[in-house]
Amino acid sequence: MPKFRRTDRINEQLKQEISLIVRDEVRDPRVGLATITAVVTSPELDHAKVYVTSLGDETEREEIIEGLRSAAPFVRKQLSGRLHMRRVPELHFEADRVMAEALRIEELLRQALPPELRNQSADAEDSAGAGDSVDDDDSIDMDDSIDPADVDDAVDSDDTDGAPGSVEREKE
């Protein structure tokens, strides 16, 4: 059974409450459509880093962060009324750069591939992202109808030859 730390539960509760407050009660026009992605509190629960992401370019994101920083005392006061904590942590809003870093690492890995593999991986991404169905022997065509009798016959058959994917039943 997993052991949950108290700070994990507090982080999740803070994330939910801050998201609601930012969405419904913060009136700063700079904030716009900000999404709270994570909250990380210090072990003493006196500081909390609030990671935020949003659509738009870098200057719009910086404006949203500045708007949230100016609204931090208001958000903290609202949290004190909603949460049953002795002391609500100080909120430090920061831009969440996880996706940007992941894309940068992916691009670096793609550049590290040999040229012949680089073209294959780009072709695979293009075909997978285009919404075209790949017609392999193992693919399922959604237009094919399944006869319930065929399913029952397949379930009832005892063809367990030890092949991968076959289920061996214990004989009593």
C-alpha positions as CSV (number, residue, x, y, z in Angstrom):
1,M,0.0,0.0,0.0
2,P,1.5,3.4,-1.0
3,K,2.4,5.7,1.8
4,F,1.2,9.3,1.2
5,R,2.9,12.2,2.9
6,R,0.9,15.0,4.3
7,T,2.6,17.5,2.0
8,D,1.4,15.5,-1.1
9,R,-2.2,15.8,0.1
10,I,-1.8,19.5,0.9
11,N,-0.2,20.2,-2.5
12,E,-3.1,18.6,-4.3
13,Q,-5.7,20.5,-2.1
14,L,-3.8,23.8,-2.7
15,K,-3.7,23.2,-6.4
16,Q,-7.5,22.6,-6.6
17,E,-8.4,25.6,-4.4
18,I,-6.0,28.0,-6.1
19,S,-7.3,26.9,-9.5
20,L,-10.9,27.7,-8.4
21,I,-9.9,31.0,-6.9
22,V,-7.9,32.1,-10.0
23,R,-10.7,31.0,-12.3
24,D,-13.6,32.5,-10.4
25,E,-12.5,35.3,-8.1
26,V,-9.3,37.0,-9.4
27,R,-10.3,40.0,-11.4
28,D,-6.9,41.1,-12.7
29,P,-7.2,41.3,-16.5
30,R,-3.6,40.2,-16.9
31,V,-4.3,36.7,-15.4
32,G,-6.6,35.6,-18.3
33,L,-6.6,31.8,-18.8
34,A,-4.0,30.6,-16.4
35,T,-3.8,26.9,-15.6
36,I,-2.3,25.8,-12.3
37,T,-0.3,22.7,-13.1
38,A,1.4,21.9,-9.7
39,V,2.0,23.2,-6.3
40,V,5.1,22.2,-4.3
41,T,5.2,23.2,-0.6
42,S,8.3,23.3,1.6
43,P,8.5,20.7,4.3
44,E,7.7,23.3,6.9
45,L,4.6,24.4,4.9
46,D,5.5,28.1,5.0
47,H,6.2,28.5,1.3
48,A,4.5,27.1,-1.8
49,K,5.7,27.3,-5.4
50,V,2.7,27.4,-7.7
51,Y,3.5,26.4,-11.3
52,V,1.4,28.0,-14.0
53,T,1.0,27.4,-17.7
54,S,-1.0,29.3,-20.3
55,L,-1.5,29.7,-24.0
56,G,0.2,32.5,-25.9
57,D,3.8,33.6,-26.3
58,E,6.4,34.3,-23.7
59,T,5.4,37.9,-23.1
60,E,1.8,37.0,-22.4
61,R,2.9,34.3,-20.0
62,E,5.1,36.8,-18.1
63,E,2.2,39.2,-17.8
64,I,0.0,36.4,-16.4
65,I,2.7,35.5,-13.9
66,E,3.0,39.1,-12.9
67,G,-0.8,39.4,-12.5
68,L,-0.8,36.3,-10.3
69,R,2.1,37.6,-8.2
70,S,0.1,40.8,-7.5
71,A,-3.0,38.8,-6.7
72,A,-1.1,36.4,-4.3
73,P,-2.2,38.2,-1.1
74,F,-5.8,38.0,-2.2
75,V,-5.5,34.3,-3.1
76,R,-3.8,33.5,0.2
77,K,-6.6,35.3,2.1
78,Q,-9.2,33.3,0.2
79,L,-7.3,30.1,1.0
80,S,-7.2,30.9,4.7
81,G,-11.0,30.9,4.7
82,R,-11.3,27.7,2.7
83,L,-8.6,25.5,4.2
84,H,-8.3,24.3,7.8
85,M,-4.6,25.1,8.2
86,R,-2.9,26.9,11.0
87,R,-0.9,28.9,8.6
88,V,-1.4,29.2,4.8
89,P,1.9,29.2,3.0
90,E,3.2,32.2,1.1
91,L,2.5,31.7,-2.6
92,H,5.3,32.1,-5.2
93,F,4.0,31.9,-8.8
94,E,6.3,30.5,-11.4
95,A,6.0,29.6,-15.1
96,D,5.8,25.8,-15.7
97,R,8.5,25.0,-18.2
98,V,8.2,21.2,-18.2
99,M,6.6,21.0,-21.7
100,A,9.1,23.3,-23.2
101,E,12.0,21.4,-21.8
102,A,10.4,18.1,-22.9
103,L,10.1,19.4,-26.5
104,R,13.7,20.7,-26.4
105,I,15.0,17.3,-25.2
106,E,12.9,15.5,-27.8
107,E,14.4,17.7,-30.5
108,L,17.9,17.1,-29.3
109,L,17.3,13.4,-29.3
110,R,15.9,13.6,-32.8
111,Q,19.1,15.4,-33.9
112,A,21.3,12.7,-32.4
113,L,19.7,10.1,-34.6
114,P,21.5,9.0,-37.7
115,P,20.0,10.8,-40.8
116,E,18.3,7.6,-42.2
117,L,16.6,6.9,-38.9
118,R,15.7,10.6,-38.5
119,N,13.7,10.5,-41.7
120,Q,11.9,7.3,-40.6
121,S,10.9,8.7,-37.3
122,A,9.6,11.9,-38.9
123,D,7.6,9.9,-41.4
124,A,6.1,7.8,-38.6
125,E,5.1,10.9,-36.7
126,D,3.6,12.5,-39.8
127,S,1.5,9.4,-40.5
128,A,0.5,8.9,-36.9
129,G,-0.5,12.6,-36.4
130,A,-2.4,12.9,-39.7
131,G,-5.3,10.8,-38.5
132,D,-4.9,8.3,-41.2
133,S,-5.5,4.7,-40.2
134,V,-2.5,2.5,-40.5
135,D,-3.6,-0.7,-42.4
136,D,-1.4,-3.4,-40.9
137,D,-2.4,-7.1,-40.5
138,D,-2.7,-6.6,-36.7
139,S,-4.9,-3.5,-36.9
140,I,-8.6,-3.6,-36.2
141,D,-11.0,-2.2,-38.7
142,M,-13.9,-0.6,-36.8
143,D,-16.3,-1.3,-39.7
144,D,-15.9,-5.1,-39.2
145,S,-18.8,-6.5,-37.1
146,I,-18.1,-9.1,-34.5
147,D,-20.4,-12.1,-34.2
148,P,-21.1,-12.9,-30.5
149,A,-21.0,-16.6,-31.3
150,D,-17.4,-16.2,-32.5
151,V,-16.4,-14.6,-29.3
152,D,-18.0,-17.4,-27.2
153,D,-16.3,-20.1,-29.3
154,A,-12.9,-18.3,-28.9
155,V,-13.4,-18.1,-25.1
156,D,-14.6,-21.7,-24.7
157,S,-11.8,-23.2,-26.8
158,D,-8.9,-24.9,-25.0
159,D,-6.2,-24.1,-27.5
160,T,-3.4,-23.4,-25.1
161,D,-0.2,-24.4,-26.9
162,G,1.9,-22.1,-24.8
163,A,2.1,-19.5,-27.5
164,P,2.6,-15.9,-26.4
165,G,-0.7,-14.3,-25.5
166,S,-2.4,-17.7,-24.8
167,V,-3.9,-18.3,-21.4
168,E,-3.1,-21.5,-19.8
169,R,-5.7,-22.8,-17.4
170,E,-5.0,-25.0,-14.4
171,K,-6.6,-28.4,-14.6
172,E,-8.2,-29.5,-11.4
